[in-house]
Amino acid sequence: MSTSETSLNHRAATEDLPLPRSDAVIALEDIADGLSRWWIWTAIAWQDIKLRYRGSILGPFWITLSTAVVALAMGLIFSRIFHQSMRTYLPYLQTGLVVWQFVLAIVNEGCQTFLAAASVIRQMPMPFSIQAFRVALRNLIVFAHNFLVLLIIIWWFRVSIGWSALEFIPGLFVLCINGVWVAVLLGMISARFRDIPPIVGNLIQVLFFVTPIFWSPDQLGPWKSVAEFSPLFAAIDIVRAPLIGQPLAPFSWLIMVVVTLFGCCGTFWFFARFRSRIAYWI
């Protein structure tokens, strides 16, 4: 066989080989595949709730009961400290606590996104994004349980709301989107550096007191804008304000849109860059 024929055969064989896919394409396929398998992470999320409260009489409603007790105790104390009536303060406090607990759970459990599923990841070829969807949905279910107490408080205190209260739905949807990228990002970083979960846990405790949850930004006087520009306050405000019939802070939606876009884009880059190492880190 001549040299030219050998070269032609080699070129033909090379052209038949598939082109290597980029990290971004593989990461995008992982996310799309995870979304298409929605029945898997839905079933796993429900199973997580059942296992967490197996043998309990009230089940997940223990969270609802504890949230109601904490809100009532804080409402009785801080309504007097802040010289506000329970009728206006308790719905404000309860709504803030319910949304905050959703955000808090996403952050804390997000650190364990891949570590908690290490055995599954090692044994089964499954999209990594499924674990992040699982974390977000699991805490959305818990949020739904706590939401019942909030509805009772709104009804009991005759909070004046209208159809505009339904505006909390897109706000909650945005929080779920942010919950997914937070679970992916913190899950990957925590898998690589095991010191991250306790650091995040301590930091989130500090943020609870500096975020307007049980106090109002108006109480800061000229420093009001500092609190309103906090992404955590914006996350709470886009859900709380419609539910209690109060106007949104001027920049809450803008802040959340910016945080969502930057968070999704930055996390996608990080996920594409280090996705292949998750199985080794855990």
PyRosetta script that sets phi, psi and omega in degrees:
from pyrosetta import init, pose_from_sequence

init()
pose = pose_from_sequence("MSTSETSLNHRAATEDLPLPRSDAVIALEDIADGLSRWWIWTAIAWQDIKLRYRGSILGPFWITLSTAVVALAMGLIFSRIFHQSMRTYLPYLQTGLVVWQFVLAIVNEGCQTFLAAASVIRQMPMPFSIQAFRVALRNLIVFAHNFLVLLIIIWWFRVSIGWSALEFIPGLFVLCINGVWVAVLLGMISARFRDIPPIVGNLIQVLFFVTPIFWSPDQLGPWKSVAEFSPLFAAIDIVRAPLIGQPLAPFSWLIMVVVTLFGCCGTFWFFARFRSRIAYWI")
pose.set_psi(1, 133.6)
pose.set_omega(1, -177.1)
pose.set_phi(2, -74.5)
pose.set_psi(2, 165.1)
pose.set_omega(2, -179.9)
pose.set_phi(3, -64.1)
pose.set_psi(3, -38.0)
pose.set_omega(3, -179.6)
pose.set_phi(4, -66.1)
pose.set_psi(4, -38.9)
pose.set_omega(4, 178.5)
pose.set_phi(5, -67.1)
pose.set_psi(5, -39.4)
pose.set_omega(5, 177.5)
pose.set_phi(6, -62.4)
pose.set_psi(6, -42.1)
pose.set_omega(6, 179.1)
pose.set_phi(7, -63.5)
pose.set_psi(7, -40.4)
pose.set_omega(7, 178.8)
pose.set_phi(8, -66.4)
pose.set_psi(8, -41.0)
pose.set_omega(8, 178.6)
pose.set_phi(9, -64.9)
pose.set_psi(9, -40.6)
pose.set_omega(9, 178.7)
pose.set_phi(10, -64.4)
pose.set_psi(10, -40.1)
pose.set_omega(10, -179.8)
pose.set_phi(11, -66.8)
pose.set_psi(11, -40.1)
pose.set_omega(11, 179.6)
pose.set_phi(12, -65.3)
pose.set_psi(12, -40.1)
pose.set_omega(12, 179.0)
pose.set_phi(13, -66.9)
pose.set_psi(13, -36.4)
pose.set_omega(13, 179.7)
pose.set_phi(14, -68.0)
pose.set_psi(14, -38.2)
pose.set_omega(14, -178.9)
pose.set_phi(15, -67.4)
pose.set_psi(15, -25.5)
pose.set_omega(15, 179.6)
pose.set_phi(16, -76.3)
pose.set_psi(16, -18.6)
pose.set_omega(16, -179.2)
pose.set_phi(17, -72.6)
pose.set_psi(17, 139.1)
pose.set_omega(17, 178.4)
pose.set_phi(18, -69.6)
pose.set_psi(18, 144.7)
pose.set_omega(18, 178.6)
pose.set_phi(19, -70.6)
pose.set_psi(19, 141.1)
pose.set_omega(19, 178.8)
pose.set_phi(20, -64.4)
pose.set_psi(20, 138.2)
pose.set_omega(20, -179.9)
pose.set_phi(21, -84.4)
pose.set_psi(21, 146.2)
pose.set_omega(21, 179.1)
pose.set_phi(22, -76.0)
pose.set_psi(22, 163.5)
pose.set_omega(22, 178.4)
pose.set_phi(23, -61.9)
pose.set_psi(23, -36.5)
pose.set_omega(23, -179.4)
pose.set_phi(24, -64.9)
pose.set_psi(24, -41.4)
pose.set_omega(24, 179.2)
pose.set_phi(25, -64.9)
pose.set_psi(25, -42.5)
pose.set_omega(25, 179.2)
pose.set_phi(26, -63.7)
pose.set_psi(26, -41.4)
pose.set_omega(26, 178.5)
pose.set_phi(27, -65.4)
pose.set_psi(27, -40.8)
pose.set_omega(27, 178.7)
pose.set_phi(28, -65.0)
pose.set_psi(28, -39.9)
pose.set_omega(28, 176.6)
pose.set_phi(29, -64.9)
pose.set_psi(29, -35.9)
pose.set_omega(29, 177.3)
pose.set_phi(30, -61.5)
pose.set_psi(30, -46.1)
pose.set_omega(30, -179.6)
pose.set_phi(31, -66.2)
pose.set_psi(31, -44.9)
pose.set_omega(31, -180.0)
pose.set_phi(32, -63.6)
pose.set_psi(32, -40.6)
pose.set_omega(32, 179.1)
pose.set_phi(33, -66.6)
pose.set_psi(33, -38.1)
pose.set_omega(33, 178.1)
pose.set_phi(34, -65.1)
pose.set_psi(34, -41.3)
pose.set_omega(34, 177.8)
pose.set_phi(35, -65.3)
pose.set_psi(35, -38.6)
pose.set_omega(35, -178.6)
pose.set_phi(36, -68.9)
pose.set_psi(36, -22.1)
pose.set_omega(36, 178.0)
pose.set_phi(37, -99.3)
pose.set_psi(37, 46.1)
pose.set_omega(37, -175.1)
pose.set_phi(38, -61.5)
pose.set_psi(38, -28.7)
pose.set_omega(38, -178.8)
pose.set_phi(39, -67.2)
pose.set_psi(39, -25.0)
pose.set_omega(39, -179.7)
pose.set_phi(40, -72.1)
pose.set_psi(40, -55.1)
pose.set_omega(40, -176.7)
pose.set_phi(41, -71.7)
pose.set_psi(41, -21.6)
pose.set_omega(41, 173.6)
pose.set_phi(42, -68.4)
pose.set_psi(42, -46.1)
pose.set_omega(42, 179.7)
pose.set_phi(43, -65.5)
pose.set_psi(43, -40.3)
pose.set_omega(43, -179.3)
pose.set_phi(44, -66.9)
pose.set_psi(44, -39.2)
pose.set_omega(44, 179.5)
pose.set_phi(45, -63.2)
pose.set_psi(45, -43.3)
pose.set_omega(45, 177.0)
pose.set_phi(46, -64.3)
pose.set_psi(46, -38.6)
pose.set_omega(46, 179.0)
pose.set_phi(47, -65.1)
pose.set_psi(47, -37.5)
pose.set_omega(47, 177.2)
pose.set_phi(48, -60.1)
pose.set_psi(48, -43.0)
pose.set_omega(48, 179.5)
pose.set_phi(49, -64.1)
pose.set_psi(49, -43.5)
pose.set_omega(49, -178.6)
pose.set_phi(50, -64.9)
pose.set_psi(50, -42.9)
pose.set_omega(50, -179.0)
pose.set_phi(51, -68.8)
pose.set_psi(51, -34.7)
pose.set_omega(51, -178.7)
pose.set_phi(52, -63.6)
pose.set_psi(52, -33.7)
pose.set_omega(52, -175.7)
pose.set_phi(53, -118.1)
pose.set_psi(53, 27.5)
pose.set_omega(53, 178.3)
pose.set_phi(54, -64.8)
pose.set_psi(54, 131.8)
pose.set_omega(54, -179.0)
pose.set_phi(55, 86.6)
pose.set_psi(55, -4.6)
pose.set_omega(55, 179.5)
pose.set_phi(56, -90.5)
pose.set_psi(56, 144.0)
pose.set_omega(56, -178.8)
pose.set_phi(57, -72.7)
pose.set_psi(57, -46.5)
pose.set_omega(57, -178.3)
pose.set_phi(58, -85.8)
pose.set_psi(58, -17.8)
pose.set_omega(58, 179.6)
pose.set_phi(59, 63.7)
pose.set_psi(59, -138.0)
pose.set_omega(59, -178.6)
pose.set_phi(60, -65.5)
pose.set_psi(60, -12.9)
pose.set_omega(60, 178.5)
pose.set_phi(61, -70.9)
pose.set_psi(61, -7.6)
pose.set_omega(61, 170.9)
pose.set_phi(62, -62.0)
pose.set_psi(62, -38.2)
pose.set_omega(62, 176.9)
pose.set_phi(63, -63.3)
pose.set_psi(63, -42.6)
pose.set_omega(63, 179.0)
pose.set_phi(64, -60.9)
pose.set_psi(64, -44.9)
pose.set_omega(64, -179.0)
pose.set_phi(65, -65.3)
pose.set_psi(65, -43.7)
pose.set_omega(65, -179.3)
pose.set_phi(66, -66.3)
pose.set_psi(66, -37.6)
pose.set_omega(66, 177.2)
pose.set_phi(67, -63.4)
pose.set_psi(67, -41.5)
pose.set_omega(67, 179.8)
pose.set_phi(68, -65.0)
pose.set_psi(68, -41.4)
pose.set_omega(68, -179.9)
pose.set_phi(69, -65.0)
pose.set_psi(69, -44.8)
pose.set_omega(69, 178.9)
pose.set_phi(70, -62.0)
pose.set_psi(70, -44.5)
pose.set_omega(70, -179.5)
pose.set_phi(71, -63.4)
pose.set_psi(71, -40.9)
pose.set_omega(71, 180.0)
pose.set_phi(72, -66.1)
pose.set_psi(72, -44.3)
pose.set_omega(72, 179.9)
pose.set_phi(73, -64.1)
pose.set_psi(73, -46.7)
pose.set_omega(73, 179.2)
pose.set_phi(74, -66.6)
pose.set_psi(74, -35.6)
pose.set_omega(74, 179.3)
pose.set_phi(75, -63.8)
pose.set_psi(75, -42.0)
pose.set_omega(75, 179.8)
pose.set_phi(76, -64.4)
pose.set_psi(76, -38.1)
pose.set_omega(76, -176.3)
pose.set_phi(77, -80.8)
pose.set_psi(77, -54.0)
pose.set_omega(77, -172.2)
pose.set_phi(78, -76.0)
pose.set_psi(78, -23.1)
pose.set_omega(78, 174.7)
pose.set_phi(79, -64.2)
pose.set_psi(79, -32.9)
pose.set_omega(79, 176.1)
pose.set_phi(80, -77.6)
pose.set_psi(80, -38.3)
pose.set_omega(80, 178.8)
pose.set_phi(81, -63.0)
pose.set_psi(81, -43.0)
pose.set_omega(81, -177.5)
pose.set_phi(82, -90.5)
pose.set_psi(82, 1.7)
pose.set_omega(82, 177.6)
pose.set_phi(83, 56.8)
pose.set_psi(83, 51.2)
pose.set_omega(83, 177.4)
pose.set_phi(84, -125.3)
pose.set_psi(84, 154.9)
pose.set_omega(84, 179.0)
pose.set_phi(85, -78.2)
pose.set_psi(85, 149.0)
pose.set_omega(85, 178.9)
pose.set_phi(86, -62.3)
pose.set_psi(86, -29.5)
pose.set_omega(86, -177.1)
pose.set_phi(87, -62.5)
pose.set_psi(87, -35.0)
pose.set_omega(87, 179.8)
pose.set_phi(88, -97.9)
pose.set_psi(88, -31.6)
pose.set_omega(88, -173.9)
pose.set_phi(89, -79.1)
pose.set_psi(89, -42.7)
pose.set_omega(89, -175.0)
pose.set_phi(90, -64.1)
pose.set_psi(90, -43.4)
pose.set_omega(90, 175.0)
pose.set_phi(91, -61.3)
pose.set_psi(91, -38.2)
pose.set_omega(91, 178.1)
pose.set_phi(92, -63.0)
pose.set_psi(92, -44.9)
pose.set_omega(92, -178.9)
pose.set_phi(93, -67.7)
pose.set_psi(93, -47.5)
pose.set_omega(93, -176.6)
pose.set_phi(94, -62.5)
pose.set_psi(94, -42.4)
pose.set_omega(94, 179.2)
pose.set_phi(95, -63.7)
pose.set_psi(95, -42.6)
pose.set_omega(95, 178.2)
pose.set_phi(96, -62.8)
pose.set_psi(96, -40.6)
pose.set_omega(96, -179.9)
pose.set_phi(97, -67.2)
pose.set_psi(97, -40.4)
pose.set_omega(97, -179.2)
pose.set_phi(98, -63.4)
pose.set_psi(98, -45.8)
pose.set_omega(98, 179.7)
pose.set_phi(99, -68.7)
pose.set_psi(99, -39.9)
pose.set_omega(99, -179.9)
pose.set_phi(100, -63.0)
pose.set_psi(100, -41.0)
pose.set_omega(100, 179.4)
pose.set_phi(101, -64.7)
pose.set_psi(101, -33.4)
pose.set_omega(101, 175.3)
pose.set_phi(102, -64.3)
pose.set_psi(102, -47.6)
pose.set_omega(102, 179.1)
pose.set_phi(103, -64.2)
pose.set_psi(103, -44.2)
pose.set_omega(103, -179.1)
pose.set_phi(104, -60.5)
pose.set_psi(104, -44.5)
pose.set_omega(104, -179.2)
pose.set_phi(105, -65.7)
pose.set_psi(105, -39.4)
pose.set_omega(105, 178.3)
pose.set_phi(106, -60.5)
pose.set_psi(106, -44.1)
pose.set_omega(106, -177.8)
pose.set_phi(107, -68.1)
pose.set_psi(107, -49.9)
pose.set_omega(107, -177.7)
pose.set_phi(108, -64.8)
pose.set_psi(108, -47.9)
pose.set_omega(108, -179.4)
pose.set_phi(109, -74.5)
pose.set_psi(109, -23.2)
pose.set_omega(109, 176.6)
pose.set_phi(110, -62.9)
pose.set_psi(110, -30.5)
pose.set_omega(110, 177.4)
pose.set_phi(111, -64.9)
pose.set_psi(111, -23.7)
pose.set_omega(111, -178.7)
pose.set_phi(112, -104.5)
pose.set_psi(112, 15.1)
pose.set_omega(112, -174.6)
pose.set_phi(113, -52.0)
pose.set_psi(113, -50.6)
pose.set_omega(113, -177.0)
pose.set_phi(114, -97.3)
pose.set_psi(114, -28.9)
pose.set_omega(114, 178.9)
pose.set_phi(115, -65.7)
pose.set_psi(115, -40.0)
pose.set_omega(115, -179.1)
pose.set_phi(116, -70.2)
pose.set_psi(116, -22.6)
pose.set_omega(116, -179.5)
pose.set_phi(117, -107.3)
pose.set_psi(117, 24.4)
pose.set_omega(117, -174.5)
pose.set_phi(118, -59.1)
pose.set_psi(118, -44.0)
pose.set_omega(118, -177.6)
pose.set_phi(119, -64.6)
pose.set_psi(119, -38.2)
pose.set_omega(119, 179.3)
pose.set_phi(120, -68.4)
pose.set_psi(120, -42.8)
pose.set_omega(120, -178.2)
pose.set_phi(121, -63.6)
pose.set_psi(121, -37.7)
pose.set_omega(121, -178.7)
pose.set_phi(122, -71.8)
pose.set_psi(122, -28.3)
pose.set_omega(122, -171.4)
pose.set_phi(123, -100.3)
pose.set_psi(123, -26.3)
pose.set_omega(123, -172.8)
pose.set_phi(124, -125.4)
pose.set_psi(124, 136.2)
pose.set_omega(124, 174.4)
pose.set_phi(125, -76.5)
pose.set_psi(125, 96.7)
pose.set_omega(125, -174.5)
pose.set_phi(126, -134.7)
pose.set_psi(126, 142.7)
pose.set_omega(126, 177.7)
pose.set_phi(127, -57.2)
pose.set_psi(127, 135.3)
pose.set_omega(127, 179.6)
pose.set_phi(128, -64.3)
pose.set_psi(128, -29.8)
pose.set_omega(128, -176.9)
pose.set_phi(129, -63.5)
pose.set_psi(129, -23.0)
pose.set_omega(129, 178.6)
pose.set_phi(130, -57.7)
pose.set_psi(130, -38.1)
pose.set_omega(130, -178.5)
pose.set_phi(131, -66.3)
pose.set_psi(131, -35.5)
pose.set_omega(131, 178.3)
pose.set_phi(132, -70.6)
pose.set_psi(132, -42.8)
pose.set_omega(132, 176.3)
pose.set_phi(133, -61.6)
pose.set_psi(133, -35.6)
pose.set_omega(133, 178.8)
pose.set_phi(134, -62.4)
pose.set_psi(134, -45.7)
pose.set_omega(134, 179.9)
pose.set_phi(135, -62.8)
pose.set_psi(135, -45.3)
pose.set_omega(135, -178.2)
pose.set_phi(136, -64.1)
pose.set_psi(136, -44.9)
pose.set_omega(136, -178.4)
pose.set_phi(137, -68.8)
pose.set_psi(137, -38.9)
pose.set_omega(137, 179.6)
pose.set_phi(138, -58.4)
pose.set_psi(138, -43.3)
pose.set_omega(138, -179.7)
pose.set_phi(139, -78.3)
pose.set_psi(139, -23.0)
pose.set_omega(139, 172.9)
pose.set_phi(140, -67.9)
pose.set_psi(140, -36.0)
pose.set_omega(140, 176.6)
pose.set_phi(141, -64.5)
pose.set_psi(141, -42.9)
pose.set_omega(141, 177.4)
pose.set_phi(142, -63.8)
pose.set_psi(142, -39.9)
pose.set_omega(142, 176.8)
pose.set_phi(143, -58.7)
pose.set_psi(143, -39.7)
pose.set_omega(143, 179.7)
pose.set_phi(144, -63.0)
pose.set_psi(144, -36.7)
pose.set_omega(144, 176.6)
pose.set_phi(145, -64.8)
pose.set_psi(145, -45.6)
pose.set_omega(145, 180.0)
pose.set_phi(146, -68.3)
pose.set_psi(146, -26.2)
pose.set_omega(146, -178.8)
pose.set_phi(147, -63.6)
pose.set_psi(147, -27.5)
pose.set_omega(147, 179.4)
pose.set_phi(148, -62.2)
pose.set_psi(148, -42.6)
pose.set_omega(148, 177.9)
pose.set_phi(149, -62.4)
pose.set_psi(149, -40.1)
pose.set_omega(149, 179.9)
pose.set_phi(150, -62.2)
pose.set_psi(150, -41.5)
pose.set_omega(150, 178.7)
pose.set_phi(151, -63.3)
pose.set_psi(151, -38.6)
pose.set_omega(151, 178.7)
pose.set_phi(152, -64.4)
pose.set_psi(152, -43.1)
pose.set_omega(152, 179.9)
pose.set_phi(153, -65.7)
pose.set_psi(153, -41.1)
pose.set_omega(153, 177.9)
pose.set_phi(154, -61.8)
pose.set_psi(154, -40.4)
pose.set_omega(154, 179.2)
pose.set_phi(155, -71.0)
pose.set_psi(155, -41.5)
pose.set_omega(155, -175.5)
pose.set_phi(156, -65.4)
pose.set_psi(156, -41.5)
pose.set_omega(156, -177.9)
pose.set_phi(157, -92.8)
pose.set_psi(157, 8.3)
pose.set_omega(157, 175.3)
pose.set_phi(158, 53.0)
pose.set_psi(158, 49.3)
pose.set_omega(158, 178.3)
pose.set_phi(159, -67.2)
pose.set_psi(159, 128.8)
pose.set_omega(159, -176.1)
pose.set_phi(160, -79.3)
pose.set_psi(160, 103.8)
pose.set_omega(160, 177.8)
pose.set_phi(161, -134.0)
pose.set_psi(161, 159.1)
pose.set_omega(161, 177.6)
pose.set_phi(162, -129.8)
pose.set_psi(162, -154.8)
pose.set_omega(162, 179.1)
pose.set_phi(163, -65.3)
pose.set_psi(163, -19.3)
pose.set_omega(163, 178.5)
pose.set_phi(164, -64.1)
pose.set_psi(164, -17.0)
pose.set_omega(164, 178.4)
pose.set_phi(165, -63.1)
pose.set_psi(165, -23.9)
pose.set_omega(165, 179.5)
pose.set_phi(166, -68.8)
pose.set_psi(166, -8.5)
pose.set_omega(166, 177.3)
pose.set_phi(167, -67.0)
pose.set_psi(167, -11.7)
pose.set_omega(167, 177.3)
pose.set_phi(168, -70.0)
pose.set_psi(168, -20.6)
pose.set_omega(168, -177.2)
pose.set_phi(169, -64.3)
pose.set_psi(169, -52.2)
pose.set_omega(169, 175.3)
pose.set_phi(170, -61.8)
pose.set_psi(170, -32.2)
pose.set_omega(170, 176.3)
pose.set_phi(171, -63.3)
pose.set_psi(171, -42.6)
pose.set_omega(171, 178.8)
pose.set_phi(172, -67.2)
pose.set_psi(172, -36.1)
pose.set_omega(172, 177.6)
pose.set_phi(173, -62.3)
pose.set_psi(173, -42.4)
pose.set_omega(173, 177.8)
pose.set_phi(174, -63.3)
pose.set_psi(174, -39.1)
pose.set_omega(174, 177.7)
pose.set_phi(175, -63.4)
pose.set_psi(175, -36.8)
pose.set_omega(175, 178.4)
pose.set_phi(176, -65.8)
pose.set_psi(176, -40.5)
pose.set_omega(176, 177.0)
pose.set_phi(177, -60.9)
pose.set_psi(177, -45.3)
pose.set_omega(177, 177.9)
pose.set_phi(178, -65.0)
pose.set_psi(178, -33.5)
pose.set_omega(178, 178.1)
pose.set_phi(179, -62.1)
pose.set_psi(179, -35.5)
pose.set_omega(179, -179.9)
pose.set_phi(180, -67.5)
pose.set_psi(180, -49.0)
pose.set_omega(180, -178.1)
pose.set_phi(181, -70.2)
pose.set_psi(181, -30.8)
pose.set_omega(181, 175.2)
pose.set_phi(182, -64.8)
pose.set_psi(182, -41.7)
pose.set_omega(182, 179.3)
pose.set_phi(183, -64.0)
pose.set_psi(183, -39.6)
pose.set_omega(183, 178.9)
pose.set_phi(184, -66.9)
pose.set_psi(184, -49.1)
pose.set_omega(184, -175.4)
pose.set_phi(185, -65.6)
pose.set_psi(185, -53.0)
pose.set_omega(185, -179.6)
pose.set_phi(186, -66.3)
pose.set_psi(186, -33.6)
pose.set_omega(186, 178.8)
pose.set_phi(187, -63.9)
pose.set_psi(187, -40.2)
pose.set_omega(187, 179.8)
pose.set_phi(188, -72.0)
pose.set_psi(188, -44.5)
pose.set_omega(188, -179.0)
pose.set_phi(189, -65.2)
pose.set_psi(189, -39.6)
pose.set_omega(189, -179.7)
pose.set_phi(190, -69.6)
pose.set_psi(190, -31.3)
pose.set_omega(190, 176.9)
pose.set_phi(191, -67.0)
pose.set_psi(191, -33.2)
pose.set_omega(191, -179.6)
pose.set_phi(192, -83.1)
pose.set_psi(192, -41.7)
pose.set_omega(192, -178.3)
pose.set_phi(193, -122.9)
pose.set_psi(193, 107.7)
pose.set_omega(193, -173.6)
pose.set_phi(194, -73.4)
pose.set_psi(194, -5.4)
pose.set_omega(194, 177.1)
pose.set_phi(195, -81.5)
pose.set_psi(195, -11.5)
pose.set_omega(195, -174.4)
pose.set_phi(196, -65.5)
pose.set_psi(196, -45.9)
pose.set_omega(196, -178.3)
pose.set_phi(197, -55.1)
pose.set_psi(197, -49.0)
pose.set_omega(197, 178.5)
pose.set_phi(198, -66.3)
pose.set_psi(198, -32.4)
pose.set_omega(198, 177.4)
pose.set_phi(199, -64.5)
pose.set_psi(199, -45.3)
pose.set_omega(199, 179.1)
pose.set_phi(200, -63.9)
pose.set_psi(200, -40.6)
pose.set_omega(200, 179.3)
pose.set_phi(201, -61.2)
pose.set_psi(201, -42.0)
pose.set_omega(201, 178.1)
pose.set_phi(202, -69.7)
pose.set_psi(202, -38.5)
pose.set_omega(202, -179.6)
pose.set_phi(203, -66.0)
pose.set_psi(203, -39.6)
pose.set_omega(203, -177.6)
pose.set_phi(204, -67.7)
pose.set_psi(204, -29.1)
pose.set_omega(204, 176.6)
pose.set_phi(205, -66.7)
pose.set_psi(205, -39.0)
pose.set_omega(205, 177.5)
pose.set_phi(206, -66.8)
pose.set_psi(206, -41.9)
pose.set_omega(206, -178.1)
pose.set_phi(207, -64.7)
pose.set_psi(207, -26.0)
pose.set_omega(207, 178.3)
pose.set_phi(208, -61.0)
pose.set_psi(208, -39.0)
pose.set_omega(208, -176.2)
pose.set_phi(209, -82.1)
pose.set_psi(209, -26.3)
pose.set_omega(209, -178.1)
pose.set_phi(210, -95.1)
pose.set_psi(210, -0.8)
pose.set_omega(210, 177.8)
pose.set_phi(211, -101.0)
pose.set_psi(211, 136.1)
pose.set_omega(211, -179.9)
pose.set_phi(212, -67.6)
pose.set_psi(212, 83.0)
pose.set_omega(212, 176.7)
pose.set_phi(213, -107.8)
pose.set_psi(213, -54.7)
pose.set_omega(213, 177.7)
pose.set_phi(214, -103.3)
pose.set_psi(214, 1.9)
pose.set_omega(214, 173.0)
pose.set_phi(215, -133.3)
pose.set_psi(215, 159.7)
pose.set_omega(215, -174.6)
pose.set_phi(216, -98.8)
pose.set_psi(216, 145.9)
pose.set_omega(216, 176.4)
pose.set_phi(217, -59.9)
pose.set_psi(217, -25.3)
pose.set_omega(217, 179.3)
pose.set_phi(218, -61.8)
pose.set_psi(218, -25.0)
pose.set_omega(218, -178.5)
pose.set_phi(219, -73.1)
pose.set_psi(219, -9.5)
pose.set_omega(219, 178.2)
pose.set_phi(220, -86.2)
pose.set_psi(220, -8.0)
pose.set_omega(220, 179.5)
pose.set_phi(221, 64.6)
pose.set_psi(221, -123.8)
pose.set_omega(221, -179.1)
pose.set_phi(222, -66.8)
pose.set_psi(222, -14.7)
pose.set_omega(222, 178.5)
pose.set_phi(223, -92.0)
pose.set_psi(223, 12.4)
pose.set_omega(223, -177.6)
pose.set_phi(224, -57.8)
pose.set_psi(224, -41.8)
pose.set_omega(224, -176.8)
pose.set_phi(225, -64.1)
pose.set_psi(225, -27.4)
pose.set_omega(225, 179.1)
pose.set_phi(226, -62.9)
pose.set_psi(226, -44.0)
pose.set_omega(226, 179.5)
pose.set_phi(227, -70.1)
pose.set_psi(227, -37.6)
pose.set_omega(227, -177.0)
pose.set_phi(228, -70.5)
pose.set_psi(228, -20.8)
pose.set_omega(228, 178.1)
pose.set_phi(229, -89.0)
pose.set_psi(229, 3.3)
pose.set_omega(229, 177.1)
pose.set_phi(230, -75.5)
pose.set_psi(230, 129.4)
pose.set_omega(230, 177.8)
pose.set_phi(231, -59.9)
pose.set_psi(231, -32.8)
pose.set_omega(231, 178.6)
pose.set_phi(232, -67.4)
pose.set_psi(232, -40.2)
pose.set_omega(232, 176.5)
pose.set_phi(233, -65.3)
pose.set_psi(233, -40.9)
pose.set_omega(233, 178.9)
pose.set_phi(234, -61.3)
pose.set_psi(234, -40.0)
pose.set_omega(234, 179.1)
pose.set_phi(235, -62.8)
pose.set_psi(235, -39.0)
pose.set_omega(235, 178.8)
pose.set_phi(236, -75.2)
pose.set_psi(236, -39.1)
pose.set_omega(236, -173.2)
pose.set_phi(237, -65.5)
pose.set_psi(237, -39.3)
pose.set_omega(237, -176.3)
pose.set_phi(238, -69.3)
pose.set_psi(238, -14.2)
pose.set_omega(238, 175.1)
pose.set_phi(239, -103.6)
pose.set_psi(239, -41.4)
pose.set_omega(239, -175.0)
pose.set_phi(240, -71.5)
pose.set_psi(240, -47.6)
pose.set_omega(240, -174.0)
pose.set_phi(241, -56.3)
pose.set_psi(241, -48.1)
pose.set_omega(241, 178.7)
pose.set_phi(242, -63.4)
pose.set_psi(242, -34.1)
pose.set_omega(242, -175.6)
pose.set_phi(243, -72.0)
pose.set_psi(243, -26.7)
pose.set_omega(243, -179.6)
pose.set_phi(244, -109.9)
pose.set_psi(244, 11.7)
pose.set_omega(244, 174.1)
pose.set_phi(245, 71.1)
pose.set_psi(245, 28.6)
pose.set_omega(245, 178.4)
pose.set_phi(246, -108.5)
pose.set_psi(246, 153.0)
pose.set_omega(246, 178.1)
pose.set_phi(247, -71.0)
pose.set_psi(247, 147.8)
pose.set_omega(247, 177.0)
pose.set_phi(248, -70.3)
pose.set_psi(248, 151.1)
pose.set_omega(248, 170.8)
pose.set_phi(249, -63.2)
pose.set_psi(249, 149.4)
pose.set_omega(249, -171.5)
pose.set_phi(250, -54.6)
pose.set_psi(250, -36.1)
pose.set_omega(250, -171.2)
pose.set_phi(251, -114.4)
pose.set_psi(251, 13.9)
pose.set_omega(251, -175.2)
pose.set_phi(252, -61.5)
pose.set_psi(252, -48.8)
pose.set_omega(252, -178.5)
pose.set_phi(253, -68.0)
pose.set_psi(253, -39.0)
pose.set_omega(253, 178.6)
pose.set_phi(254, -61.7)
pose.set_psi(254, -44.0)
pose.set_omega(254, 179.5)
pose.set_phi(255, -62.6)
pose.set_psi(255, -43.2)
pose.set_omega(255, -177.7)
pose.set_phi(256, -69.4)
pose.set_psi(256, -36.2)
pose.set_omega(256, 177.1)
pose.set_phi(257, -63.9)
pose.set_psi(257, -44.4)
pose.set_omega(257, 179.8)
pose.set_phi(258, -64.2)
pose.set_psi(258, -45.3)
pose.set_omega(258, 179.4)
pose.set_phi(259, -61.5)
pose.set_psi(259, -41.9)
pose.set_omega(259, -179.2)
pose.set_phi(260, -64.0)
pose.set_psi(260, -46.6)
pose.set_omega(260, -178.9)
pose.set_phi(261, -64.1)
pose.set_psi(261, -49.2)
pose.set_omega(261, -179.2)
pose.set_phi(262, -66.6)
pose.set_psi(262, -39.7)
pose.set_omega(262, 179.8)
pose.set_phi(263, -64.8)
pose.set_psi(263, -44.1)
pose.set_omega(263, 179.6)
pose.set_phi(264, -66.0)
pose.set_psi(264, -45.1)
pose.set_omega(264, -178.4)
pose.set_phi(265, -66.1)
pose.set_psi(265, -46.7)
pose.set_omega(265, -179.9)
pose.set_phi(266, -64.0)
pose.set_psi(266, -41.7)
pose.set_omega(266, 179.8)
pose.set_phi(267, -68.7)
pose.set_psi(267, -36.7)
pose.set_omega(267, 177.9)
pose.set_phi(268, -62.4)
pose.set_psi(268, -42.6)
pose.set_omega(268, 177.1)
pose.set_phi(269, -61.1)
pose.set_psi(269, -45.0)
pose.set_omega(269, -179.7)
pose.set_phi(270, -64.5)
pose.set_psi(270, -40.7)
pose.set_omega(270, -180.0)
pose.set_phi(271, -66.0)
pose.set_psi(271, -42.5)
pose.set_omega(271, 178.9)
pose.set_phi(272, -66.2)
pose.set_psi(272, -36.6)
pose.set_omega(272, -176.1)
pose.set_phi(273, -73.1)
pose.set_psi(273, -38.9)
pose.set_omega(273, -172.0)
pose.set_phi(274, -120.4)
pose.set_psi(274, 11.6)
pose.set_omega(274, -178.2)
pose.set_phi(275, -56.7)
pose.set_psi(275, -42.3)
pose.set_omega(275, -176.4)
pose.set_phi(276, -66.3)
pose.set_psi(276, -13.7)
pose.set_omega(276, -177.3)
pose.set_phi(277, -97.0)
pose.set_psi(277, -6.9)
pose.set_omega(277, -176.2)
pose.set_phi(278, -58.2)
pose.set_psi(278, -45.6)
pose.set_omega(278, -177.9)
pose.set_phi(279, -62.2)
pose.set_psi(279, -28.3)
pose.set_omega(279, 178.9)
pose.set_phi(280, -81.7)
pose.set_psi(280, -33.6)
pose.set_omega(280, -178.8)
pose.set_phi(281, -68.1)
pose.set_psi(281, -35.2)
pose.set_omega(281, -175.4)
pose.set_phi(282, -82.9)
pose.dump_pdb("model.pdb")
